[in-house]
Amino acid sequence: MQGFLGPDLVATGWRDGRPAMLAEEAAACYAEAVRTWGRAHIPADADVEHFNCLAQRLIDAADADALPLFGGWRAQPVPGDDPVGAAMQRIHVLREHRGACHLAAVRLSGLSAREAMVVNLGVEQATHYGWREPGPAAAALIPRWQRAERLTDELQAPLYATLTARQRAEFARLVDALTSARPS
């Protein structure tokens, strides 16, 4: 989620990437990389067809207002002849939805993206993600982080309410199966 990356890292990427490739080409290449990763890592016995049906229902039902990265990824074509790659791409699209909701929740909770990165991942990882000299998280930030997590769940709830309770349980089981880290 770009909103959690350090501003210098984002600016450098945009500036240096423009001469190399158009944004549309970069998105297509990234989508192909996501699908390739999925083909290499999603277990062969996973029910990707059922996952794809449920995931697409969620993607179609999602509100993209104020979620531009999600909206952009939702607009990327998903190949019909690659169900495993398509499943991974849909996981990515839903991840962008959650990430955008989480960024909004972080801000509503009174945290900056930098503070959230430090609280969640620690100083070393925050530095890795482009934040300059982040200090350790103050203990007072922990309740804000916990509030952001709750708000993220609240922002996601209407989306998942579009599925029946049985479908939500099936979707959770399928996500676990697809992300079990057993190479296919």
Disulfide bonds with the S-S distance in Angstrom:
none
